[in-house]
Amino acid sequence: MFARWWCVTSPKLPFANGWYRVATSDEIVPGAVLPLRFFGRELVLLRTAAGDARVLDAFCPHLGAHFGYGGVVEGETIVCPFHGWRFSDDGVCVNVPYAKTPPPLVGKKCIRSWPVTERNQCIYVWYHARGQSPAYEVQAIPELAAPDEWTDMVWKQWTIRCQAIDVVENLFDVAHVKPVHKSDADVQCQFDGYRSVITANPAGRRRHGTVLTYLNGPGQGWSRHDQLLPFLVLTHVTPIDHEQVVWHIGVTISRAKNRDKDSIKAWIVNVVHHLAEQDIPIFEHKVHRVSPPLCEEDALIGDFRAWYQQFCDEPAREVTPQFARADVAEMGASIVHTFLRAGDE
C-alpha cells in the first residue's frame, strides 16, 4: 500500500443557458415515463396520452418518491408510485386519492416543469440558471423532415468526464486537427447572435468537399458534408452535472446516391464515430483553462469563448490548484477524473 498526491485544477463552470437534447422522440411512447439526470438534477420525461412530451423535476413533493421508478401516466397526468398523488403535466397537484380533506398543495403548482420542444426527431429541454423563459428556438433541420430523401438517423452517445464547453470548443480548435485526426482544413467562422457557422474546406490531396457546421446556442449543433455522398451529422452536448456530459452524435445520409447501399452507410457512420472517439481520451483527461495563453493561430478559440459567454450568467474563473491524498489501491475509478501530475505546468 502506498500513497500519491494528485492535482485537480478544473474550475466548476456554470451550465450555459440554452436548449439541450435529453432524448430521441422514439425513446418515449405515449404513457411512458423515463428517468433522466441532467444539469445536476434528477428529472423525469413523460409522454401524455395526447402524445405531448413533458419534463418535470423527479421527486414527489409529498414524501419524495421518484416518478421515474414506478410512476404512471394516466391521461395528461402522472401518478406517484408511493401514495398515488396525481399531478398535471405542468406540475400542479390535482388529486390526493385517500384524503378526506384535500391538503393545501391540491390545486397548486408544486413540481417544477421544464420548457420542452420536440423537433428534429429529438426532445429538447430549456435550461436557464435563473429560470428565465427561452430566449431563442430550437432550429428545425429540413433533412430530418424528409425521410424519403435521407436515411434513418443512426445515434451513438458517450458519457464523458469533462466540461461541456470543451466538447463544443473543439469545433473551433483548428490546431488540434492535424495532431489528433491526422488531417488539415482551411476554416472560417461567422458569429451571429445565438448562432455560429463554421466553414471548413479539407486541405491537401484528399479533398472531400466543404463541411458547414452550425451551432444554435450551446447545446444544438449539426454539420452538412457536401461530398460525393452527402451526409448530415447532428452533435448535441448535454451536461449531466459539473463533471460529466453526454455527447450525442447522429448520422443520416442522402438516399439520392445511396439506394440500398448499407455498406456505404455503415462506413460513413464508423468514420464519424472514429473521429469523435479520437477526441474523447483528451477530453476525459484534460483540465479546462479559463485564461489559456492563446497564440495567433488559436484566434478562433478566443472568438468562440467571447460568443459562448452570452449563454453564461457568470464568468468562469481559474481555480487555485487543490491537492488531495489517496491510497492508490483505493483510488479505483476515481483516477479516471483526476489528473496525475507532479505540479501545474
C-alpha positions as CSV (number, residue, x, y, z in Angstrom):
1,M,0.0,0.0,0.0
2,F,1.4,3.4,-0.9
3,A,0.0,6.9,-1.4
4,R,0.2,9.5,-4.1
5,W,-0.9,13.1,-4.4
6,W,-2.8,14.4,-7.3
7,C,-3.8,17.9,-8.5
8,V,-7.3,18.9,-9.6
9,T,-7.3,22.2,-11.4
10,S,-10.6,22.3,-13.4
11,P,-13.0,25.0,-12.3
12,K,-16.6,24.3,-11.6
13,L,-18.1,26.1,-14.6
14,P,-21.7,27.3,-14.7
15,F,-24.1,25.5,-17.0
16,A,-24.7,27.6,-20.1
17,N,-28.3,28.7,-20.7
18,G,-29.9,27.1,-23.7
19,W,-31.7,24.2,-25.3
20,Y,-30.3,20.7,-24.8
21,R,-31.2,17.3,-26.2
22,V,-32.4,14.9,-23.5
23,A,-33.8,12.0,-25.6
24,T,-34.8,11.0,-29.1
25,S,-38.5,11.1,-29.8
26,D,-38.8,7.3,-30.3
27,E,-37.4,6.7,-26.8
28,I,-40.7,7.7,-25.2
29,V,-44.1,6.4,-26.3
30,P,-47.5,7.7,-25.0
31,G,-48.0,6.7,-21.4
32,A,-44.3,6.0,-20.7
33,V,-42.1,7.6,-18.0
34,L,-38.3,7.9,-18.3
35,P,-35.9,8.9,-15.5
36,L,-33.2,11.5,-16.5
37,R,-30.3,13.1,-14.9
38,F,-29.1,16.4,-16.4
39,F,-27.9,19.8,-15.1
40,G,-27.1,18.2,-11.7
41,R,-30.7,17.4,-11.2
42,E,-33.0,14.3,-11.2
43,L,-35.7,14.8,-13.8
44,V,-38.4,12.7,-15.4
45,L,-39.6,12.6,-19.0
46,L,-43.1,11.5,-19.7
47,R,-45.4,11.4,-22.7
48,T,-49.1,12.1,-22.1
49,A,-51.9,10.1,-23.7
50,A,-52.3,13.0,-26.1
51,G,-48.7,12.5,-27.2
52,D,-47.1,15.5,-25.6
53,A,-43.6,15.2,-24.2
54,R,-43.1,16.8,-20.7
55,V,-40.2,17.1,-18.3
56,L,-40.6,17.6,-14.6
57,D,-38.4,17.5,-11.5
58,A,-38.3,13.9,-10.5
59,F,-39.3,13.9,-6.8
60,C,-42.9,13.9,-5.4
61,P,-43.4,16.9,-3.0
62,H,-45.2,14.6,-0.6
63,L,-42.6,12.2,0.7
64,G,-40.0,12.3,-2.1
65,A,-40.7,9.3,-4.3
66,H,-39.0,9.4,-7.7
67,F,-41.6,9.5,-10.5
68,G,-39.2,7.8,-12.9
69,Y,-39.3,4.5,-11.0
70,G,-42.9,3.2,-10.9
71,G,-44.7,6.5,-11.7
72,V,-47.7,6.0,-14.1
73,V,-49.1,8.3,-16.8
74,E,-52.9,8.5,-16.7
75,G,-54.3,10.7,-19.4
76,E,-52.5,14.1,-19.1
77,T,-51.4,13.4,-15.5
78,I,-48.6,11.5,-13.7
79,V,-49.3,9.4,-10.6
80,C,-46.8,9.0,-7.8
81,P,-45.9,5.3,-7.3
82,F,-45.7,5.8,-3.5
83,H,-49.1,7.1,-2.4
84,G,-51.0,7.8,-5.6
85,W,-50.8,11.5,-5.6
86,R,-51.7,12.8,-9.0
87,F,-50.1,15.8,-10.8
88,S,-50.8,17.5,-14.1
89,D,-48.2,17.6,-16.8
90,D,-47.2,21.0,-15.7
91,G,-46.6,20.1,-12.1
92,V,-49.9,21.0,-10.4
93,C,-51.2,18.7,-7.7
94,V,-54.7,17.7,-8.9
95,N,-55.7,14.8,-6.5
96,V,-54.8,13.0,-3.3
97,P,-57.0,9.9,-3.6
98,Y,-57.2,8.9,0.1
99,A,-57.5,12.4,1.6
100,K,-60.9,13.2,3.1
101,T,-59.9,16.8,3.3
102,P,-57.6,17.9,0.4
103,P,-54.2,19.1,1.6
104,P,-53.1,22.6,0.8
105,L,-51.0,21.5,-2.2
106,V,-54.0,20.5,-4.2
107,G,-54.6,22.9,-7.0
108,K,-51.2,24.4,-6.6
109,K,-48.1,24.1,-8.8
110,C,-45.6,22.2,-6.6
111,I,-43.3,20.5,-9.1
112,R,-41.0,22.4,-11.4
113,S,-41.9,21.8,-15.1
114,W,-39.3,22.5,-17.8
115,P,-39.8,24.1,-21.2
116,V,-39.8,21.3,-23.8
117,T,-39.6,21.4,-27.6
118,E,-39.8,18.3,-29.8
119,R,-38.1,18.8,-33.1
120,N,-35.6,17.0,-35.4
121,Q,-36.7,13.6,-34.0
122,C,-35.4,14.8,-30.6
123,I,-36.7,16.1,-27.3
124,Y,-35.0,19.3,-26.1
125,V,-35.2,20.9,-22.7
126,W,-34.6,24.6,-22.0
127,Y,-32.1,25.3,-19.1
128,H,-31.7,28.7,-17.6
129,A,-29.8,29.3,-14.4
130,R,-32.3,31.8,-13.2
131,G,-35.4,30.1,-14.6
132,Q,-36.0,32.6,-17.4
133,S,-38.1,31.7,-20.5
134,P,-36.4,30.6,-23.7
135,A,-34.5,33.3,-25.5
136,Y,-34.4,31.5,-28.8
137,E,-35.9,28.5,-30.5
138,V,-34.5,25.1,-31.5
139,Q,-33.6,25.2,-35.1
140,A,-35.5,22.9,-37.4
141,I,-33.3,20.9,-39.7
142,P,-35.2,20.2,-43.0
143,E,-33.3,16.9,-43.9
144,L,-34.9,15.3,-40.8
145,A,-38.4,16.0,-42.1
146,A,-37.7,14.3,-45.4
147,P,-37.4,10.5,-44.6
148,D,-37.8,9.6,-48.3
149,E,-34.7,11.6,-49.2
150,W,-32.5,10.8,-46.1
151,T,-31.8,7.5,-44.3
152,D,-32.9,6.8,-40.7
153,M,-30.8,8.6,-38.1
154,V,-28.1,6.4,-36.5
155,W,-27.3,7.6,-33.0
156,K,-24.4,6.9,-30.7
157,Q,-23.7,8.6,-27.3
158,W,-20.8,8.8,-25.0
159,T,-20.7,9.8,-21.3
160,I,-17.5,11.9,-20.9
161,R,-15.9,13.3,-17.8
162,C,-15.2,16.8,-18.9
163,Q,-16.8,20.3,-19.2
164,A,-19.5,20.8,-21.9
165,I,-17.6,23.8,-23.2
166,D,-14.6,21.7,-24.0
167,V,-16.5,19.5,-26.5
168,V,-18.1,22.4,-28.2
169,E,-14.9,24.5,-28.3
170,N,-13.2,21.6,-30.0
171,L,-15.0,22.5,-33.2
172,F,-13.1,25.9,-33.3
173,D,-9.7,24.4,-32.3
174,V,-8.1,24.3,-35.8
175,A,-4.7,23.4,-34.4
176,H,-5.8,20.1,-32.9
177,V,-7.0,18.7,-36.2
178,K,-3.6,17.6,-37.6
179,P,-2.1,16.1,-34.3
180,V,-5.3,14.3,-33.3
181,H,-7.1,13.5,-36.6
182,K,-4.1,13.4,-39.0
183,S,-5.9,15.9,-41.3
184,D,-6.0,19.5,-42.1
185,A,-8.5,22.1,-43.1
186,D,-9.0,25.8,-44.0
187,V,-11.5,27.1,-41.5
188,Q,-13.6,30.3,-41.3
189,C,-16.2,31.2,-38.7
190,Q,-19.2,33.6,-38.5
191,F,-21.0,34.5,-35.3
192,D,-24.5,35.9,-35.5
193,G,-26.5,36.3,-32.3
194,Y,-27.2,32.9,-30.8
195,R,-25.9,31.1,-33.9
196,S,-22.4,30.5,-35.4
197,V,-21.3,28.8,-38.6
198,I,-18.0,27.1,-39.3
199,T,-16.9,26.6,-42.9
200,A,-14.2,24.0,-43.3
201,N,-12.5,23.0,-46.6
202,P,-10.3,20.0,-46.1
203,A,-6.7,20.7,-47.3
204,G,-4.3,18.5,-49.2
205,R,-4.7,16.0,-51.9
206,R,-7.7,14.2,-50.4
207,R,-10.2,17.0,-50.6
208,H,-13.7,15.7,-49.8
209,G,-15.8,18.9,-50.2
210,T,-17.0,21.7,-47.9
211,V,-18.3,21.0,-44.4
212,L,-20.6,23.5,-42.9
213,T,-21.1,23.2,-39.1
214,Y,-23.9,25.2,-37.4
215,L,-24.3,25.9,-33.7
216,N,-27.6,27.1,-32.3
217,G,-26.8,28.0,-28.7
218,P,-24.5,25.8,-26.6
219,G,-26.4,22.5,-27.0
220,Q,-27.5,22.1,-30.6
221,G,-25.1,21.5,-33.5
222,W,-25.2,19.9,-36.9
223,S,-22.8,19.6,-39.9
224,R,-23.6,19.3,-43.6
225,H,-21.0,17.4,-45.5
226,D,-21.0,18.2,-49.2
227,Q,-19.4,15.2,-50.7
228,L,-20.0,12.6,-53.5
229,L,-22.4,11.0,-51.0
230,P,-23.8,13.9,-48.9
231,F,-24.5,13.3,-45.2
232,L,-25.6,15.2,-42.1
233,V,-24.2,14.8,-38.6
234,L,-26.1,16.0,-35.5
235,T,-24.0,16.7,-32.5
236,H,-25.5,17.6,-29.1
237,V,-23.7,18.1,-25.8
238,T,-25.8,18.0,-22.6
239,P,-24.3,18.4,-19.1
240,I,-25.1,15.7,-16.6
241,D,-23.5,17.6,-13.8
242,H,-20.4,19.8,-13.3
243,E,-18.1,16.8,-14.1
244,Q,-19.8,14.8,-16.8
245,V,-21.6,15.4,-20.1
246,V,-23.4,13.2,-22.6
247,W,-22.2,13.7,-26.2
248,H,-24.9,12.5,-28.7
249,I,-24.0,12.1,-32.4
250,G,-26.5,11.2,-35.1
251,V,-25.7,10.5,-38.8
252,T,-28.1,10.5,-41.7
253,I,-27.1,10.0,-45.4
254,S,-28.7,11.2,-48.6
255,R,-30.7,8.5,-50.4
256,A,-30.1,10.1,-53.8
257,K,-26.9,8.1,-54.4
258,N,-27.3,5.5,-51.6
259,R,-30.2,3.3,-52.6
260,D,-29.8,0.1,-50.6
261,K,-26.1,0.6,-50.1
262,D,-25.9,-0.3,-46.4
263,S,-22.2,-0.9,-46.5
264,I,-21.5,2.7,-47.5
265,K,-23.8,4.0,-44.8
266,A,-22.0,1.8,-42.2
267,W,-18.6,3.1,-43.4
268,I,-19.6,6.7,-43.1
269,V,-21.1,6.2,-39.6
270,N,-18.0,4.4,-38.5
271,V,-15.7,7.2,-39.7
272,V,-17.8,9.8,-37.9
273,H,-17.7,7.7,-34.7
274,H,-14.0,7.1,-35.1
275,L,-13.2,10.8,-35.4
276,A,-15.2,11.5,-32.2
277,E,-13.5,8.8,-30.3
278,Q,-10.1,10.2,-31.2
279,D,-11.0,13.3,-29.1
280,I,-12.6,11.6,-26.1
281,P,-9.5,10.4,-24.3
282,I,-8.2,14.0,-24.4
283,F,-11.5,15.4,-23.1
284,E,-11.5,12.9,-20.3
285,H,-8.0,13.7,-19.0
286,K,-7.6,17.4,-19.7
287,V,-8.3,20.3,-17.4
288,H,-10.2,23.4,-18.5
289,R,-8.2,26.5,-18.7
290,V,-10.3,29.7,-18.2
291,S,-7.5,32.0,-19.4
292,P,-5.3,30.0,-21.7
293,P,-2.2,31.5,-23.4
294,L,-3.5,31.6,-26.9
295,C,-1.3,32.3,-30.0
296,E,-2.4,34.0,-33.2
297,E,-3.4,30.7,-34.8
298,D,-5.7,30.0,-31.8
299,A,-7.8,33.1,-32.5
300,L,-11.0,31.2,-33.2
301,I,-10.9,29.7,-29.7
302,G,-11.0,33.3,-28.3
303,D,-13.7,34.3,-30.7
304,F,-15.8,31.2,-29.7
305,R,-15.4,31.9,-26.0
306,A,-16.5,35.5,-26.4
307,W,-19.6,34.3,-28.3
308,Y,-20.3,31.5,-25.8
309,Q,-20.2,33.9,-22.8
310,Q,-23.6,35.3,-23.7
311,F,-25.1,32.0,-22.6
312,C,-23.5,32.1,-19.1
313,D,-24.9,34.1,-16.2
314,E,-21.5,34.5,-14.6
315,P,-17.9,34.3,-16.0
316,A,-15.8,31.3,-15.3
317,R,-12.8,31.8,-13.0
318,E,-9.5,30.0,-12.8
319,V,-9.0,28.0,-9.7
320,T,-6.1,27.6,-7.4
321,P,-4.7,24.0,-7.6
322,Q,-6.1,21.8,-4.8
323,F,-4.2,18.7,-3.8
324,A,-5.6,15.6,-2.3
325,R,-4.1,12.4,-1.0
326,A,-5.3,8.9,-1.5
327,D,-4.1,5.3,-1.2
328,V,-3.5,4.2,-4.8
329,A,-5.1,0.8,-4.1
330,E,-8.3,2.6,-3.1
331,M,-8.4,5.1,-5.9
332,G,-10.1,2.8,-8.4
333,A,-12.4,4.5,-10.8
334,S,-11.7,7.9,-9.3
335,I,-8.4,8.0,-11.1
336,V,-10.3,8.5,-14.3
337,H,-11.4,12.0,-13.3
338,T,-8.1,13.2,-11.7
339,F,-5.1,14.5,-13.5
340,L,-2.0,12.9,-12.0
341,R,0.9,15.3,-12.1
342,A,3.9,16.5,-10.1
343,G,2.7,20.0,-10.3
344,D,1.0,22.5,-12.6
345,E,2.6,23.4,-15.9
